[in-house]
Amino acid sequence: MAHTLVYANNTTEASQESAALALEVAQLQERYTNVVKTIRETKNVWLYAYANYDAYQKLTRQLSQIESSIKQLKKERRSKKRDEEMVALEKKAQIVQSQLSLIPDVGERPFDALLALEELPKAPTVTNPIAIFTGLSFIKTLSQFKSAYLDKIGQLQKVITLINQEHDLLEELVYAGQEQYQERYAEAQLRLESFKSTLAILNSTALVYGKRIDDLLFKTEYQIQDQGKNLLQLAIIIGVLFAIAFAIKVIIRRYIKDHERFYMANKIVNFGNFIIIALVLTVRFIDNIEYFATVLGFASAGIAIAMRDWFMSILGWILIVMGGSIHVGDRVKFQKDGMEYVGDVLDISLFRITLMEDVTYTTYTTNRRAGRIIFVPNNYIFTSMIANYSHNSLKTVWDGIDITITFDSNHKKAAYLAKEIARKFSKGYTDITRKQLNKLRDKYSLKNTNVEPRVFTMVEPNGMRISTWYLTNAFATLTLRSSISAEIVDAFNKESDIHIAYPTQTVTTLHTTPHTSIPMAPMPTL
């Protein structure tokens, strides 16, 4: 009875252990299934590369076995069965070969392509501020290379963690007596060793690769910092130059009251400041200044020929600025190709003079239009006639009015009346001109400084011409001309012995015998 009870207890314990083991195996299988599912769903370049390599190796072994079987069958005596087996094997070999063609070339090892290091770009030489942008772009590129390499290592470590879990679960299943997992366990062990060895290679390579990237980054960052310092120094120099130019402008403004002269002086200061800044930039950022000067010397001849008009305009600008023949605000006349343009100078730039065409006597007699903006290249001063109506301190010009009277008119009275009217209307401009000419004596040799109105009497084919000349505002000649003309005509018309001449014709008629007209016969009545 006692032996029966012990046996029963042992049977119960064995059943419980068997049930516990079965439960443990089921849990292991479930965990293994979940890990395998996770591995399959994980999108990882390392898993993809190894899967291609593993599939390629399996298909290669399968193809080798098929080819070996075909060779073996060829040695056997020919029969219907043998031929059928040969055809089946050949078709199978073709299928395997087509499957191999779909797999990319993986090489002898599964991770040769992933372990290959990307060639680093050539480091730029940052020698000027503009190259800073190139250096920053290069730093960004290197950072991307480094980040990509570290990402490879991180992805491989994740894969090893998953495969290690798979390996441990398979090991426990095999230890639990699940022999059907023995082959998978062996494959997982080989796969784990392959991935671990790859990680070791990747880590050792990362040290060298990372050091190369760090060296390039350090060198480029140092060059950028150096150019940043140069750029800061340059900004300080340019700021000082602008401050000096501003101070000069303030001084000029204090001592030069004339607006036009201040404008021209301001332009000269700006141009000089621009030239100095350009020279500073050239000397600062050209490595071989002697080489640059040599190249510029050889190129200047060709440039001078190709850009002759530009250089002549620049030379004309220098002549205008230094000579002082034309200033902003002056009234000038340009003659070119038979056309005349009279206007006020709005601006004198490096290449051209800008005029605002006004209503003048030239407009009245020749152009019949005004208000246009005229652009005159500076090189015209070497080839064309230029007249300045308001040069230096002069603001007045001589203007003349011609009126013809008949030969039987009292020409002496007409000349007297015209002169008195001109003196009356131009007195203010006469006084102004007298003062202006006195100022010009120190600069020019003036022979005739008579500023009083002048009247000349000339014999013309159709009468006596009374030519009256007087000083008027250079910017408003038509206004005074109109007033004086009307006043002279009125004064002449009041005098009985002064007759204004104009083109006339004398018609002489001859007395002839009147012609007698003959009446026409009446028309017959129908």
Sequence and secondary structure as in RCSB ss.txt:
>XXXX:A:sequence
MAHTLVYANNTTEASQESAALALEVAQLQERYTNVVKTIRETKNVWLYAYANYDAYQKLTRQLSQIESSIKQLKK
ERRSKKRDEEMVALEKKAQIVQSQLSLIPDVGERPFDALLALEELPKAPTVTNPIAIFTGLSFIKTLSQFKSAYL
DKIGQLQKVITLINQEHDLLEELVYAGQEQYQERYAEAQLRLESFKSTLAILNSTALVYGKRIDDLLFKTEYQIQ
DQGKNLLQLAIIIGVLFAIAFAIKVIIRRYIKDHERFYMANKIVNFGNFIIIALVLTVRFIDNIEYFATVLGFAS
AGIAIAMRDWFMSILGWILIVMGGSIHVGDRVKFQKDGMEYVGDVLDISLFRITLMEDVTYTTYTTNRRAGRIIF
VPNNYIFTSMIANYSHNSLKTVWDGIDITITFDSNHKKAAYLAKEIARKFSKGYTDITRKQLNKLRDKYSLKNTN
VEPRVFTMVEPNGMRISTWYLTNAFATLTLRSSISAEIVDAFNKESDIHIAYPTQTVTTLHTTPHTSIPMAPMPT
L
>XXXX:A:secstr
 HHHHHHHHHHHHHHHHHHHHHHHHHHHHHHHHHHHHHHHH   HHHHHHHHHHHHHHHHHHHHHHHHHHHHHHH
S   HHHHHHHHHHHHHHHHHHHHHHHS    SSTTHHHHS           STTHHHHHHHHHHHHHHHHHHHH
HHHHHHHHHHHHHHHHHHHHHHHHHTT GGGHHHHHHHHHHHHHHHHHHHHHHHHHHHHHHHHHHHHHHHHHHHH
HHHHHHHHHHHHHHHHHHHHHHHHHHHHHH   HHHHHHHHHHHHHHHHHHHHHHHHHHH S HHHHHHHHHHHH
HHHHHHTHHHHHHHHHHHHHHHH S  TT EEEEEETTEEEEEEEEEE SSEEEEEE   HHIIIII     EEE
EEGGGGGTSEEEETT TT  EEEEEEEEEE TTS HHHHHHHHHHHHHHHHHHHHHHHHHHHHHHTTTS  S   
 S EEEEEEETTEEEEEEEEEEETT HHHHHHHHHHHHHHHHHH TT  B                         
 
